[in-house]
Amino acid sequence: MKPRAKIAFVVSPLALVIGLAAAFAHADQAAEDKRRAQVAAHIGSHTITVGDLEDRLAKVPRYQLSTFGNDADSIRRKFLNDVVAPDILYSIGAESQHIDQRRIVQQAVARGKSETTKRMVRLQAENAPISQDDVQQYYNSHLDTYVAPERYGVWRILCKTREEAVAVLDAAKKKSTPDEFTELARLHSIDKATNQRGGNIGFVGLDGTSNESGVHIDPAIPKAASLVKDGELVAAPVQESAGDTTGFAVVWHRGTVGASTRTVQQVDGQIRDTIAKTRGEDAIKNLISDLRAKNVHDENDSLLKSIDIAQGDGAIVPRKRTGQVPALKSSF
């Protein structure tokens, strides 16, 4: 019969050190949890643990803590007696006087729960990790915010006919001032959106997109402006087609803004802040949408219409009770 082979277990020094460290850490955490769980005070049926006090003290700014005393023991005791204990005592008093059953208190408590819930949901969403891929994706989808092409400041007067545009251009050449151009635009421009402000359509890219919200013009206009120097009038009227409107434009190149680029590295922090805030708002919207779908039902429109709201100041108008007899005024 062959002798059995002996199996040797070899533990490396590194593994032994790691194991001992983990064991000590576990023991330290258990001791810490036990310390924090100790009861520092009983107030009615409420218990205040060491951990409760530590957590609340940690949220108080240092400069404010100094107002509770000149040493650690004084601060701890005064904070317990003047801040933590009164909160619980008031709560006990409210329960004993049934204040919690009053409608105004219930509404205030509900409002407090609502605001706290929204704050916690928002913070949780905002503090979620944001990867570099998230930042890059946001940057790519908002590229026009960070990469701007060269833009041309344009004032233009849109006339119905070439002949009218030529006459307006001749007048503008004789006296090229903002006041004169504004007056010509007011009298001749068929673009009602800009004729009262000198035909100013803002700074426009070669694609016709203006920095003025909602303004987009025929690309022929900025292209013509780009071919002359800043402050010059385009030598001849430019034929323009804007939607259903066709005309001839007198174009004044009023200035140029050079192209600019902000890299993703330059706006990384800004993008992360935006993503975090957006996530927070989305989390609130999703929460209320989900809760509404699960809990809101049996809305009675006829009862809602029975609530009278005054026009103008929005005051609630008290309704007269059925069968109520108005009180008689005495003349004595």
Sequence and secondary structure as in RCSB ss.txt:
>XXXX:A:sequence
MKPRAKIAFVVSPLALVIGLAAAFAHADQAAEDKRRAQVAAHIGSHTITVGDLEDRLAKVPRYQLSTFGNDADSI
RRKFLNDVVAPDILYSIGAESQHIDQRRIVQQAVARGKSETTKRMVRLQAENAPISQDDVQQYYNSHLDTYVAPE
RYGVWRILCKTREEAVAVLDAAKKKSTPDEFTELARLHSIDKATNQRGGNIGFVGLDGTSNESGVHIDPAIPKAA
SLVKDGELVAAPVQESAGDTTGFAVVWHRGTVGASTRTVQQVDGQIRDTIAKTRGEDAIKNLISDLRAKNVHDEN
DSLLKSIDIAQGDGAIVPRKRTGQVPALKSSF
>XXXX:A:secstr
            HHHHHHHHHHHHHHHHHHHHHHHHHSEEEEETTEEEEHHHHHHHHHTS HHHHGGG SSHHHH
HHHHIIIIIHHHHHHHHHHHHTTGGGSHHHHHHHHHHHHHHHHHHHHHHHHTS   HHHHHHHHHHTHHHHEE  
EEEEEEEEESSHHHHHHHHHHHHHS  HHHHHHHHHHH   TTTGGGTTEEEEE TTSBBSSTT B  THHHHHH
HTS TT B SS EEEEETTEEEEEEEEEEEEE  EE  TTTTHHHHHHHHHHHHHHHHHHHHHHHHHHHH     
HHHHHTSEE TTT  EE    TT         
